[in-house]
Amino acid sequence: MAVKSPREPNLAFTRLVKACGCTYAALARTINIVARESGVVLNYQAPSIHQWMEGGKPQYPGVPTFVAEALTRRLGVPVSVSDTGMVDHPDHDVGLRWTPTTDAVAELVELGRSVMERRAFLQHSAYSLAAALTVPGWTEIAARGLHAASANHPRIGAGDVAAVRRMTEMISEMDHVHGSGQARTAATSYLTNDVAHFLRADAPAAVRRELYTATAQLTYLIAWMSWDAEQQSLAQRQYTLGLQFAAAADDQGAYATLLRGMCVQASDLGYYPAAEHLAAHALQASVGAETSPRTAAFIGGRLAIAQAGNGDRHTALATWRTADRAFQRATSTADSGSGFHESAHHHTHALLLQQMGDLAGAEVAMARSNSTRPDLERRSRAITSARLAEIRLDRGHLEEACATWDSFLADAAAVRSGRVETAGATMLAKLRPHQHHPLVQPLREQAHELGWSVHSRAQRWI
């Protein structure tokens, strides 16, 4: 009978684990958190860490990426998949720090095709906290002046740029009304094929710069839609590509808008130091670009939320007052560059108050947001309704919470959005202790008709 050879201990992984200085259970929890951000539900505990140190390897191919990111967060220095000793030939080491590419158009096309073809590496990618923390400010950006190569291709003009802008507006409207699930694939295809073709074409310098700005704006929208679909790593990569096109256009306003989106993502994931870093850079770029008061208010509000999340209540309140004054100075309607109006401003205020523990104030602000929300913004209204219901339940107002969740479900039934689906799963979890209440039963039934459960956003169980 053949004797099974003993496994070789993974010394590289063991050194990293010891350097973390935390318990095996704590490291396992961090790995599970990283995976959850990518839609993967892991249930690793301390014994798994010990098994890997002894030479065992995860069965699922994406886990080493999640392990590397977890170690990066624990150690505060970049750790690659190769560093973990878990794979002999890693297919990729996801961007550990923000690095401008030498050919943003080629990367744009490659990433877009990967999305449309649903390539496996996207499922194995993790949101990189190190990359978020190392995104440069406008004055530091090294990619400024980057130009796509052009030779022996058709010449484009201002009309082509106008077409890109118009398509972006149409996709944005579809996203607001029906959620990211209805238009994201089509938007990605348009960017990967038509817009990439324009970027490779000959054009006068002025037209090329306008095209770069239009590309940055469309990339921002698609990244936002990926975030709404809760594909965190993909959204982060799309945002960073958009930054490079904004820099190529020498457009500080577009750069600020992309950083603002990245700030929202980091804040939503609970990474407030990264969110503050991104918001501060966004505010700096927006001042230089002389952006609208609405944009300044949006960025300032998100900065205040990040500061509150970092425990700096005094600074957060001061930042919010500045942002609120900027919003009050605005005289025009919400422009396409900011998409920020009264309802969004109240929503930001509600999130800030909730972050600081003022649930009563947060409820008032969130209710104002709902009452002023434009009819077409069905997805945003659904999200706001869900958050308002959660606040009301946390305050002990079950009946009011149920009525608000009923409104949430009315909007949710008409949209396809990962965030909305997660909000539905959260509703079911929060209502579980009250499942026999007569007002709760209809909500549970409607949620189940939509195919939701408390684990409905768990794409893959391992």
Sequence and secondary structure as in RCSB ss.txt:
>XXXX:A:sequence
MAVKSPREPNLAFTRLVKACGCTYAALARTINIVARESGVVLNYQAPSIHQWMEGGKPQYPGVPTFVAEALTRRL
GVPVSVSDTGMVDHPDHDVGLRWTPTTDAVAELVELGRSVMERRAFLQHSAYSLAAALTVPGWTEIAARGLHAAS
ANHPRIGAGDVAAVRRMTEMISEMDHVHGSGQARTAATSYLTNDVAHFLRADAPAAVRRELYTATAQLTYLIAWM
SWDAEQQSLAQRQYTLGLQFAAAADDQGAYATLLRGMCVQASDLGYYPAAEHLAAHALQASVGAETSPRTAAFIG
GRLAIAQAGNGDRHTALATWRTADRAFQRATSTADSGSGFHESAHHHTHALLLQQMGDLAGAEVAMARSNSTRPD
LERRSRAITSARLAEIRLDRGHLEEACATWDSFLADAAAVRSGRVETAGATMLAKLRPHQHHPLVQPLREQAHEL
GWSVHSRAQRWI
>XXXX:A:secstr
          HHHHHHHHHHTS HHHHHHHHHHHHHHTTEE    HHHHHHHHTT   SSTTHHHHHHHHHHHHH
SS   TGGGTS SS S    SS    S HHHHHHHHHHHHHTT HHHHT    HHHHHT   GGG S TT     
 SS B  HHHHHHHHHHHHHHHHHHHHH GGGTHHHHHHHIIIIIHHHHHSB  HHHHHHHHHHHHHHHHHHHHH
HHHTT HHHHHHHHHHHHHHHHHTT HHHHHHHHHHHHHHHHHTT HHHHHHHHHHHHHHHHHHT  HHHHHHHH
HHHHHHHHHTT HHHHHHHHHHHHHHHHH  S   TTT   HHHHHHHHHHHHHHTT HHHHHHHHHHHHHH  T
T HHHHHHHHHHHHHHHHHTT HHHHHHHHHHHHHHHTT   HHHHHHHHHHHHHHGGGTTSTTHHHHHHHHHHT
T  TTTT  EE 
